[in-house]
């Protein structure tokens, strides 16, 4: 038996610039209402959960 565990953290850009590494092709900041089309559906769920500003964790 196996189970995925995802930990997501809220952050804020304070300065600097985004840079890629060997494992990353591109980076960007997007407002929740303007997410890229190719974003995975489970990522959209996590972002929607974060925007709910709920204190308790989401368990799915």
Buried (B, 14 or more C-beta within 10 A) or exposed (E): EEEEEEEEEEEEEEEEEEEEEEEEEEEEEEEEEEEEEEEEEEEEEBBEBBEEEEEEEEEE
